[in-house]
Amino acid sequence: MIELFYWPTPNGHKITMFLEETGTPYRITPVNIGAGDQFKPDFLAISPNNRMPAITDHAPADAGPALSVFESGAILTYLGDKTGKLLPQNTRERIVVLEWLTWQVAGLGPMAGQNHHFNRYAPEKLPYAIDRYVRETNRLYGVLDRRLEGRAFVAGAAYSIADVAIYPWIVPWELQSQNLSEFPNLKRWFEGVAARPSTVRAYAKGQSLPSQSALTTEEARKILFGQTAANTHPSAARRAG
């Protein structure tokens, strides 16, 4: 059984998408990032970067004690290896999947995340920052559109953890000031992934929980965006709790 520490954000959706696609048994433990659950000592013990998602595998393949994994890219790789699904074992096919997984976690996610921040959450509108991240998001959409020309999925003919990782960061394309109609290959792929029953089930898991779009209070924004080394240390979390 996989225990998933989850909140309905793009990175959280990645893991439910994988688990639903592969039929892997799991249970969700909510981590309310607007309330600061990610700074609680028990969560920091498995996710020292105070970010979700994280998982605990209570039945790891080595038959040893429960194994925890943090960071969405590492989780998807671990689950792909554990289940033998959505991550090829052939060296050449595998490296292509991992290249595009890394592209998402190192490029699309951070750039789109800053796009979201300066467009939606920053206390003042900074035109340079907004333009910078909107343009970089646009560039990355172009990279992905070119990659998908003549391909069913990002890594080739088969659906993989690369698609799972990328899709949730395209979902808020309008909030990122993008237009999917300008990227026909990306639009075709996006609509196909959206229609997969596993994607529909994965997104339904989060419907009872408020997403980051609900982070409208000053306190919630302070918790998310006011982090420093001092106030994310476990001792600080204990004092706050």
BELMOLIN-V909912 format. One record per helix or strand of 3 or more residues. SS is the DSSP state (@ for helix, = for strand). FROM is the first residue (numbers start at 1). TO is the last residue. If there is no record, write none. Layout:
BEGIN
ss: [SS:SS]
from: [FROM:FROM]
to: [TO:TO]
END
This chain:
BEGIN
ss: [=:@:=:@:@:=:=:@:@:@:@:@:@:@:@:@:@]
from: [2:10:26:37:41:54:67:72:91:127:161:180:184:197:212:218:234]
to: [6:22:30:39:44:57:70:83:121:147:171:182:195:205:214:225:240]
END
